[in-house]
Amino acid sequence: MPARALALFLVVVACAGCGGGDDDGEEEAVGNGTPAGETGCREVDAPEPKAEGGQERPEAPLGGSERAELVVRTNCGDFTIRLDPTSAPNTTASLLKLAENGYFDDTIFHRIVPGFVIQGGDPTGTGTGGPGYSTVDRPKPDARYTKGVVAMAKTAQEPPGTSGSQFFVVTGDDVGLPPEYAIVGEVSAGLDVVERIGTLGDPNTERPTQPVVIEQVTARR
């Protein structure tokens, strides 16, 4: 597959809800037990956009021996990201601090490209927002972006490894991206949830076909 750009960009979030049950009239339960529609996701409204910026850069990078993870709760289920501070010490420290500050709570996956990535982490929901600072962790030349890898989006003008708060999870087997995006970890649990979310995008517009909300991100050290 040819390489594709993972730049921050302006999008308008589609707000069509999901509905309908299984053929036998029984609906699947997801997450907290709320009935889910045929997509396997609870029907929710997109949250109000939040202001960008206002966050402070961590004082120190995350040590290579530190074990940390992020538990991402969505209306489509939960998944866990195991962070890799040896790959991106500055950016993983930033993600942990942002999660502990509730920065990602009540935001959306604003970009969903089936067979490619799901992208979130922007409080404005536009694809252009960030925390008000950036970090840099240049990936290794042989970095590969395979299914379940979690990395950071950047603009085309920024140097390799530059990160704000927008992250993406790879849903394709190997999407062939160049080694320009800081790799912060991988999905260690709930990959089926990521794959479920990955089907809820319009490949032409790269917008979600229904709201996929990050209800809460919990940091674990």
C-alpha positions, 0 to 999 in steps of 0.5 A: 500500500502506498504511503499516506500522509498523517497530517493534522487537518480540518474535518467536519465530524459526521454526527449520524447515530447508529441504530437497530438491533440484531435480527433476533431482536436482542441487542449486544451490550458494549462497555457499561452494558448500555444496549448497542446497535448493529455496529456494536457501539452505543448510540451517543451524541458528539460532545461539545468541542473544547478549547485547545492549548493551556497544557504544560509540557512535562518536566522530565521524559519517561524513564525507559524502565517505567511501565505505563499504559493508557486505558481508553474507554469509548462508546464502542468498548475499551482498549489499552495502550501499552506505552513504550518510553524507550521509543518515545520518552518525551511523548509518552511522558506527555501523553501520561500527563495529559491523560491524568489531567483529563485532557482526552476525556469527552473528545472524539475520533475525528478521523477514521480511515478503514484499513488505515488508521483511527485518529483522535486526541484533539479537544476541538474535534477539528483535526487541528487542535493541540495542547499548546506545546510539542515534543520530539522523539524521532522514530528509528529508520526501520520503524514500521506502522503495523496493526495495533501500533500507536503513533503521533500525527504531525503536520507535513512541515514539522520535523520527524517525530514532532508530536502534540496530542493527536495520536493514531492507531493503525488498523491496517496490517502494514500501512507503509508510512515513512518513519516520520511519526513518533511511535508511543506504544501498541494496543495490548488489549481490546484490538477488536474494539479498535478494529470495530471503530476502524470500520466506522469511517467514510473512505472518501471523506475520512470522517466518522460515519457516527460519533465515536467518543473517547469518554475517558482515558485513564493513565496507569503507572 
